Amino acid sequence: MAAERPTGHTAVPAPSAPGASPASLASGLADERVDHRFKALPPDAAGLTVGALAAERRNLFTGGFTTPVLALSAESVAHNLDLLETYAERHGLAFAPHGKTSMSPQLFVDQLKRGAWGITAAVPHQARVYRAYGIGRIFLANELVDAVALRWLAGEMSADPAFRFVCYVDSVRGVELMEAALGAAGATRPVDVVVELGAGEGARTGARTEADCAAVADAVAAAGSLRLVGVAGYEGEVPDADPERVREWLRRLVGLAASFDAAGRFSGAEEIVISAGGSAWFDAVADVFAEIPELSLPVLKLLRSGAYVSHDDGHYKHLTPFNRVPEEGALEPAFRLWAQVVSRPSGEQAFLNAGKRDAAYDLDLPEAQVVRSGRDGSVRPATGVTVTGLSDQHTWVRTEAGTELEVGDWVGMGLSHPCTSFDKWQLIPLVTADGTVTDYIRTFF
């Protein structure tokens, strides 16, 4: 019997069942109907549910997908998820991967299944998505001073006593704004906060000195709606970062936690949170956090790396700590953007039908990796093919003399910077090595 194909726009089903698990809520994404909103999906699939389309296990190249199409390697994603789980366990770290990378409840579920403590967010919208899909622990790596968002947070915490939320504070003024908003919202339990230590002069956010941090901690102690539970920061912003400078800053962070503890600043906490760790220096975090002295309470050593889930063929390929510690493993780039040659005006130039709307370009241009013949489907390395620029809807390609490339060929490209790759696609095919699409990853940006 043919699957039912209703006409008209069908929105994503709203998560329901308060208290339901993230896995059960994310499974509801399979009920969303496929239609024109989702780039590259087969036109003849319109009206099918995502689950029904996944069950057909279509081939990415012969199953009716249009170009450009972004694909995630199922094998590489699973490998990367497993590797960071093992790494965190080996080094005694709790893990709250940054969800801003993918904004995908399905991938959050996979991370939680592999032992993640919770999921990190950067802004209130992200936290709302997490809560809609049942995430029970959220670490917000920013100071939260939006009164509307704080009112929402107070309501979430009142409605769900098991919900754990932690966020940065880095200024006395920020603490005052939080206290006022939470008081006005009638917050029924305090919001846990960690003082953010800035990574240095000219770095991003965070209180710049230990004295500044102490002043923020004093303000928290005077605020009835907040509870100080730790310290945190982002070592990726250390100026002129190198292993020595990053480790020096991380030792400052640990020292700040120890001095706060000695002064009794964590008296209301059940554990002390010490958090750092992007995707470029988690080896340094593991090393320095292993040196944390015994404190008066158990310590939650919280790593927050996020880009690892897909890794990349550019920025993080060069920055990954696994380049420094290859004995610990290696991440695999999981993205490949497929675009089609639509113009070959000369022997040195070609144009593909993907552009800035489809590919990350903020750090590096896409990298041509393979060519799939439009005639017979054979695949060969993209030797002599170089991406030189992107327009809104075109990829500019330079070809060396004698390079085989013709209109109709598909070019598979590696991407740099996962965070600006995921956000251009609402539904991403998850593809095995033989081209079979086994699932579709929904994102919420």
C-alpha positions, -999 to +999 in steps of 0.1 A: +000+000+000+014+034-009+022+057+019-003+085+026+008+118+010-012+147+024-010+180+005-001+213+019+025+225+044+031+201+074+051+215+103+074+195+125+052+178+152+056+196+185+073+175+212+049+165+239+047+143+270+064+163+298+090+141+314+095+119+283+130+110+275+151+128+249+151+096+228+114+092+227+109+129+219+135+129+191+119+098+177+088+120+169+109+138+143+104+107+120+067+118+117+075+151+100+063+153+064+089+158+036+081+188+014+096+218-004+111+232+028+140+207+027+167+212+002+178+184-021+153+158-009+137+138-038+107+156-052+088+123-055+091+119-017+069+149-010+042+139+015+061+109+029+071+111+065+108+113+072+106+079+088+090+064+057+115+080+034+144+067+056+128+032+055+131+032+017+169+034+021+174+053-011+208+058-027+221+093-025+232+093-062+204+073-078+175+078-055+161+111-068+181+136-047+187+169-063+220+189-062+235+204-042+231+179-014+249+178+019+256+143+033+268+131+067+288+099+068+270+075+092+303+056+099+323+087+106+297+102+129+295+070+149+333+068+151+336+104+163+309+100+190+326+068+203+360+084+203+352+114+225+332+092+248+362+070+253+386+100+256+364+116+283+362+084+302+399+077+300+407+111+314+381+113+341+361+141+325+324+147+324+312+158+290+286+184+280+292+187+242+283+221+227+250+216+210+254+248+189+274+228+164+246+206+152+214+218+169+201+183+163+181+165+189+189+132+173+227+138+177+221+150+213+204+116+220+234+098+205+257+119+227+237+113+259+236+075+251+274+077+251+275+091+286+273+128+281+265+147+314+243+171+295+244+195+265+260+230+263+242+259+249+252+295+240+219+314+238+183+311+252+169+298+219+192+268+220+182+261+256+145+262+246+152+236+218+170+214+243+142+215+268+116+208+240+134+176+234+138+166+270+174+176+278+176+174+316+210+191+321+220+223+303+253+243+307+249+277+291+283+291+283+273+327+285+261+352+310+223+352+308+208+387+314+177+386+291+148+391+315+123+373+292+147+343+289+152+343+327+115+343+333+112+313+310+141+296+328+124+302+362+093+285+349+112+255+336+130+251+369+097+253+388+079+229+366+107+203+366+126+199+399+150+175+382+161+200+356+197+211+361+208+244+346+242+261+350+254+293+333+282+318+334+284+351+353+312+375+345+301+409+359+285+424+389+260+442+367+251+408+351+244+393+385+222+423+394+202+419+362+198+382+368+187+387+404+161+413+394+146+392+366+145+360+386+129+378+416+103+394+393+096+359+378+090+344+412+118+319+409+113+290+433+149+277+434+182+294+427+200+293+394+234+277+395+262+299+382+299+296+375+322+326+374+338+330+340+375+337+340+385+356+308+413+341+287+433+374+288+433+410+277+417+413+243+401+379+246+363+373+244+340+374+275+349+367+312+361+386+342+397+396+334+414+392+368+411+370+399+400+402+418+373+408+392+362+372+396+360+376+434+339+407+431+314+388+409+314+359+434+306+384+462+277+397+441+264+362+437+266+355+474+244+386+480+218+374+455+191+352+468+182+338+433+217+326+424+240+299+438+277+298+430+288+263+421+321+267+402+343+284+377+346+281+339+360+296+308+371+290+272+408+284+266+403+288+228+404+325+233+439+326+249+458+353+229+486+338+208+475+304+220+501+276+222+503+246+246+523+266+273+500+296+273+468+275+273+480+254+302+491+285+321+455+299+318+439+266+327+461+265+358+448+299+367+412+286+363+420+257+386+437+280+411+406+303+411+384+273+420+408+263+448+409+298+462+371+302+461+368+268+478+393+278+506+373+310+512+341+289+516+324+304+485+309+271+474+292+264+508+258+261+492+269+237+464+267+200+462+297+197+439+322+221+424+320+226+386+353+234+368+346+237+331+366+244+299+373+228+266+366+236+230+376+215+201+412+227+198+427+222+232+409+194+250+442+176+255+455+205+276+422+206+295+426+168+303+462+173+314+456+203+337+423+190+351+441+158+361+461+181+385+431+195+403+438+192+440+414+177+465+387+202+473+360+203+500+334+189+476+334+165+447+346+181+415+327+180+382+354+183+355+333+194+326+345+193+290+324+211+263+339+203+229+313+202+201+328+203+166+340+167+170+307+152+161+313+158+124+349+171+125+359+187+092+384+188+063+398+222+072+399+243+103+396+215+129+415+190+108+445+213+115+437+222+151+424+189+166+444+178+197+446+143+182+473+157+159+494+162+191+483+129+207+478+105+178+481+076+202+446+086+216+429+082+182+418+103+152+386+120+143+371+116+108+355+143+087+319+133+082+306+160+058+306+159+021+288+184-001+279+171-035+273+197-063+269+193-100+289+209-128+265+233-145+289+252-167+323+245-183+330+278-201+367+270-207+393+243-202+405+261-171+372+270-155+340+253-143+310+262-121+291+240-097+255+246-085+264+250-047+273+283-031+273+303+001+238+292+009+250+256+010+286+255+022+306+268+051+329+296+039+337+317+069+371+300+076+381+281+045+367+274+010+353+239+003+379+213-009+372+193-041+378+157-032+361+133-057+343+135-090+314+112-098+308+108-135+275+120-148+277+094-176+284+061-158+285+069-121+322+060-117+341+079-090+377+092-093+398+116-072+393+153-080+429+157-092+434+190-109+402+205-095+404+235-071+377+256-056+387+292-059+355+310-047+319+310-038+290+331-050+255+329-035+246+299-056+278+290-075+311+274-067+340+287-088+364+260-099+398+261-115+409+231-135+444+222-146+450+216-183+437+182-194+415+177-163+385+155-170+354+174-158+322+179-178+288+194-173+266+169-154+295+155-133+290+155-095+318+169-074+321+158-037+336+185-015+350+185+020+340+214+043+357+235+070+339+246+102+310+223+112+291+250+130+285+269+098+278+238+078+250+223+099+232+256+100+225+258+063+205+226+062+173+216+080+173+180+071+206+162+063+209+127+048+229+103+069+247+081+044+267+049+046+298+043+026+279+026-003+256+057-007+226+043+012+207+069+031+197+054+064+183+084+083+178+122+081+193+145+107+169+174+117+185+207+128+169+237+146+188+269+140 
